[in-house]
Amino acid sequence: MNRILIAVFVAAFGMATEIFDQRTAFAQYLELAQQTPQQIPQQTPQQTSQSGQENSGIAAPANVRRVSLRKLLAALSEKHHAMFNYNVELVKNIDFTPEVADSMLAVSSKSEAESRLNTALEPSDLRCKKLDENTYVIQSRSKKAEGAESDAIANSASTLAPTSPEAPSAIQVQSQTVPLAQNGTISGIVSEAKSGEAVIGVTVIVSSDSTNFSKAALVRGTRTNKFGFYSLPNIPYGTYYITVRGLGYATFLQSVRVENTDKSVRVNIPLRSQDVKTQTVSVLAERSTAPTNRAISAVQLQSELVSKMPTLGGEADIFRTLQLMPGIKPGTELSNGIYVRGGSPDQNLILLDGVTVYNPAHLAGLFTVFNNDAIRDVRVIKGAFPAEYGGRLSSVIDLTMKEGSKEKIGGTANLSLVASRLTLEGPITENMSFMVSGRRTYLDLLLNLFLSETAKLTAPNYNFYDFNAKLNYKISDNDHLYLAGYFGNDFLSQKAGQIDFSLIWGNATGNLRWMHIISPNLFTNFSAIYSNYRYNYNEVSRTGQGLSKSVSNIQDYTLRGDLQYFPSPEHSIKAGIDATMHRFTVANVTDERTVDEFIRNISPDDNADALEASIYAQDEWQITPQLSANIGFRLAYFQRGNYVLPEPRLSLTYEVSDALTLKGAAAMTNQFLHLLVRNDITFPSDTWFPAGEVIKPANAMQYVLGAETKLFGDEYVFSIEGYYKTMNNLYEFREDVVPSLVINDVSSLTAGKGESYGVEFFLNKRMGAFTGWLGYTLSWTTRTFAELNGGKPFFPRYDRRHDISIVLNYKFSDAWELGASWVFGTGQAFSLPTSQFFFPSNPATGALVVTQDRGVPANAFRTNYTERNGFRLPDYHRLDLNFTHYFSWFGLPFNASINVINAYNRANPFFFSVSFDANSATKPTAIVQQAALFPIIPTIALGFKF
């Protein structure tokens, strides 16, 4: 008991000391405005310019306390009840002697104070300009007068308003208890100053001191959501300072007053992009030159980073960049599919503006369908994701398209060896903007140019295109409409003999979204969504008879509603409901009917509808100043089989200090849609089919534990995360089944379970001319099926023991930049025959028939596999480089890039195959052959903005 009393006494004494220190600091802050000339010590005048150099020839004693321009403006604001707007970076090094400061405070009129301030600012090339009766702007004299006022305000202006007697001090905000009826709410939308695009995930804080951002001065804090909206509830009446900070943006500071007459204060904030600086080191690249990781198992990327990465053919690819993150592994060189923590590609929920995209691949997986020029933000959650997401087991990849600049019509154009891209954006009216972006490959056109007329008859013909569009309409400050769509197609065809072959696959999506702010504490979002993935294979005889046609199609019709409620500073509640009607079409027919007969006679039984619905709620709860939690629950329903399955979610974050954070999470997930992919062909043969009474929904349970620390300020971030995941009701083909092109018979499948665990390390340098990261993953992934591999666990293709990625970006100057990536991975698991036996054509002599080309008839031999995926390809490693040159041409900003894939020409094996060389009629010899896919490949690309 005595120890407890002593501890309480010590804590109370420490708190009292802190209160006294902060009250003293607050009093000193206002002392300047209250002092008379006789009270201020006479000291030698001295003034520093923005560069910090002296502008007076008289040196001041070292112990002279100088008055910063920011504090002087605060005192003038207090005395004259005026507001001063300025750029924080512009004024941060300006200060005065007490005599100069006193001369401004001694006068009684605003005009005289303005005149004396301008006289004092002359050596620094700054001036104070009056905007209206009570508003002034501090700006450079060399700026053009036209538009300077709005520039100073929009470009992260700092606005200082008079301090009210009701405004509590820093300690008063923290200690006093104010009834809820005397509190108000500050809310608004954060957007980019130039484009008007919503800024996602930046920090918004309210403090009681414009120069002190410590925890003692902090009143409230939050982050913006996907629409740039923020809400800070339960603010006691008074005057405060809003500060908005984000990596790559100039700090925004503005005063705001919460009054009894208007409890809700709307503050919409424009942010200006700027180079990130850390002490004397400056990041010359724009914002988001490195990924950010704010939540557990989450990574956030911007399109600027993707464009700086080395790419195949000069085509910036989002998924290729994601593959460089720990815990996210590539499939093969021929595929941009990603395996997240031991999960298969179909276990990733891929959302484009809230719409599910089922097949995100072009050109047999070489490129993603997402045009980087049309994408603004990418958020990846590698596991244990919150309750707002559902329907998949492993991860969420949430992509947000650009809304379109509200400033002017402009765009980008890019030309590479693979495809060309064009993006246009701009305002339609004052309240409406648009963005359209298109891309098309021209491989088919190039082949037609270089092939002879005879070769064209049998050469394959391939092309793809994709098109993104978004319309943004501001109905009012509280209502926005968004209409977004994506359309993409791949077409492959070839003529061989009397057969015409064609393969078409693609996606189409659309989303009509209404964002409505009901009140400063309640934000809503409603969507009507359409998604269609189609896959068609056709093989037709030119005689009109004979047909092989396979169809796999899934259409989704979705209605969704979400709300975000801010009842108190400690709670941010999200809830929502959605319902999706899936329509599946699966057909695989080979007969002698004509094409028209086949289309007319597809049985209605080949179509299947299934309703999937869910409801969720989650609470982001700030339990203590150090401990926060995201507690959520999702209830999922699936019509086929009448499944009603719970999905509890929990994550915890504990801030040990400003530099060290501990994280933990657990989540249960379910997946009602299964995907089977044939392993023996490279073009997509994806067949999505629903769960039912026979095929059960897949489910998973994942646990995550990690820590994150900041090093050297915010320049470096190091994180470590360990995870463990179990999966049930996974499906594969039985070993005795030869799969058809499209699967419509579930009897060929067998069910099993999976297990995945590992640890991920991530060191990220976010600031400086030199940025990049180092990622390392140590992991194990197994599958166990009763009917596969003799019931023993085996390693699937998703298993990688070691995975290393090093990403570097260095900007030599404004004109030259280097991007580089090096990856290393344990070889992929695969099944290799360990022995072979054959059936002799003449049992009496043991002779074996050998064909003229010295091959062995396929029905004459058999291979023996002792273990499923019991072998591994050699370790994989590769260096890719990207050199970018920025220049002006015809008055427009251009960039030219040289990409070098596999710079040191590593022959990474793509697969091993077994063939037979019959050296004699009785002893054919098996030969294992290695096939490599990509040698060193240099490519060029050219782009410009207008």
C-alpha positions, 0 to 999 in steps of 0.5 A: 500500500505504501508503495502505491501511495508513493507512486501516486505522489511521485506521479502527481508531483511530476504532473504538477511540475509539467503543468507549472513548466507549461503554464510558464512557457505559455505565459512567456509566449504572450509576454512579448505582446504585453511588455512595454518598451521599458520592460524589454532589455536594450540589445544590439539590433540584428536580423537574419534573412531566410538563409540565416545570414546576418543583414546588419553590420553590427554583431549581437552578443551571443546571449541575446534572445531573439524574437522569431517572426512566427512569434511576433505575428502571433503577438500582433494577431493577439493585439490587433485581432488580425489573421496572418497567412504565410508559408511555414518554410518561407518565414522559419529563419526570420527573427528580430531583436527585441527593439524591432519587435517592440516597435511594432507592438508599441503602435496602436493601429494595424496600418502603422504595425503593417508599415513597421513590419514591412520596414523590418522585413526589407532585408529578407525580401519579404513583405506583408500585404493586406488582403482585407480589414483583418487578414494579411499575407506574408510573401516574397517581394519578387513574386508576381502580385497576381495570384500571390495571395492565393498561392501563399494560402494554398501552398501550406499557409499558416494562419494565425488568429487572435487568441481568445480568453476562452482558449485553453492553454496546453495543460488546460486542454489536457487536464480539465473535463468539459461537459459534452454540451460545451464541445464542438467538432472540426471536420473537412476534406484534405485535398491537393492544392493544385489538382484538387485530388483527395489526399489519403492517410495524412495526419491531421492534428489539433493543438493549442500551440502553433509552435509546439507539437508535443504530446502535451500540446496535442488536443486531438489527432486523426488520419484522412480516409479514402475520400480525404475526409477527417473528423475531430469530435469533442473539441472544447470551445476555444481557438486552436491550430490545425496541423496537417502533415504527410510525407512529401507535402508541405506542412499546413498550419491554420488557426480555427475557433470553436464557438458556442454559436456554431459547434461544427467547424468545417475546415477544408485543407489544400496541401501543396506537394513539396520535396521532403527534407531531413536536416541538410539532406533533401529528397529531390523526388516527389512525394511517395518515393518509398512505400509507407506502412502505417497499419499492421501488415499493410503497405501503401504505394503511390503511382510515382514510385511504380513509375520509377521501378525497372520494368519489362518493355518500359511498362510501369507495373503495379504488381511487379512493384508489389512483388518487391515487398516482404511477404509478397512473392512473384509467381513466375517470370511469365506471371505477375500473379502474386502469392501473399504469405503462402496463399494462391493468387485467387485468395487476393481480393483485388479492388479497383475503386471498390470493384472486384477484378477477377483476372488482373493480367495481360499477355499471359500474365506478363503485365497487369491490367492496371494502367499506372497512369490512371492509379492514384493510390494502392493499399495492400494488406497482407493478412489479418485485414479489418472487418470492412474487407471480406470474401478472400483468405490472404490479402487485400489489394485496394486500388484507387483511381485518379479523380481528375485535376480540378485546375486545368486540362492536362495529361500524360503520354507514354510510348514503349516497345510494348504499348502506348498510353494516353491519359487526359484529366481536367475540369468540366465545370467548376464542380466537375472533373474527369479522368480518362486513360487508355492503353493498347499494345501493338505487337500485332501491328509490328508482326504484320510489318515484319512478317511475309504474307505467307508467314502471316497466315499461320503466325499468332495474332495478339493484342490487348487494350484497357481503358479507365475513366472516372467522373467526379461531381461535387454536388455540395460540400457534403455530397460528391458523386463518382462514376468510375469504370474499367474495360479491358480485353486480350485477344489471341488467335491463330490459323493452323491447317483447317482450324481457326483458334481464338482465345479472348478474356477480359474484365469490365467494371463500373461503380456509381458512388455517392459520398454523403457527409450527414454531419461532421461526425457521420460520413457515408458512402453508397455504391452500385457496382457491376463487374464482369470477367469473361473467358472464351476459347474457340476452336472451329473448322473452316468447313463450318463443322466441328467445334470446341468451345469453352466458356467461363464467365462470372458477372457480379451485381453489387449494392453496398453501403458504408458509414464512418461515425466519430462519436468521441475522440477515442472511437472511430466506428465503421459499419456497412452492408453489401449484397452481391448477386454472382452469375456463373456461366461454365460450359465445355462442349466439343461436337459436330454442331455449327457455332450458331447451334452451339450458342443457341443450345447452351443449357440454362443449367450451365448458368448458376446464380448465387447471392453473397451478402455480408454485414460488418462493424468495426471500432478503431478505439484509442484505449489509452494514449499508447494503446489502440485497437481495431475490433471488428466483426463480419457476418457472411452469408452465401446462398448456395449451401445456405452458409452463415459464417462469422468472421471476428477480427482484432488488431492491437497497436502499442506505442512504447515510445515515439520511435517504437511501436508494437503490433498484433492481430488475429483474423478469421476469413472465409472465401465462397468462390474457388479458382482452379488453374491448369498448370500445363498451359500458359494462357489463362484457363481460370475457372471460378466456381461457387461453393455449394453442398459438395464444395465447401467454402474455404476458410483461414485463421491468421495471427500476426505479431510485429514491431516497428521502429524509426531510426534517425528521426523519420528517415529510416523505418525498420519493421519485423512481423511474424505470422501463422496462418491455417487454411481449410477446404482448399481444392486441387485436381485429383492425381488421376484426372486429366483436366479439361480446358474449363472445369465443370465437373467437381468430381475431379477435385479433392479437398485439403488444408494448408499451413503457412508461417514465417517472419518478414524484415523490412528496412525502409529509407524514406528520405534523402536523394537516395531512397529505397528498402531492403526486404527479407522473408523466411517462410514455410508453406505446406498443403495436405490432401488425403488423395494427393502425395499419399496423404503426406504434406507437400510444398506447393508452388507458393512456398519460398524458403528465402526471399530477398529484395533490394530496391534503390532509387537515386536522383543524381540531379533534376535531370537524371535518376536511377532505379534498381532492384535485385531479387533473390528467391529459393527455387520453386518446388516442382515434381520431377520424375525419379524413374521411368519404365516402358512397355516393350512392343515385343515382350519376347525380345523386349524390343521397343518401337522407335519412331523415325525421329528417334522418339519413343511413342507416348503410350510406351513409357511411364514415369514415376514420381516419388513425391509431389513437388519433391524437387526445387528449381535452382535459386532465382536472382536477377538485377533490373535497372532503370535510367531516367532522363528528364528534359524539356522539349517543345516547352513540355516536360519529357522523360526518357528511360532505358530499362535493363531486365536481368542486367547480368544475364542470369539464366534463371530456369523457368521449368525442367522437362523430361524427354527421351532419346532412343539411342537403341531400340531397347534402351531409351535414355531420359534427358532432363532439360532446363528452359530459361525465359528471359535473358538480358533485355534492354528496352526504351520508353518515352513519356511527356506531360502536357 
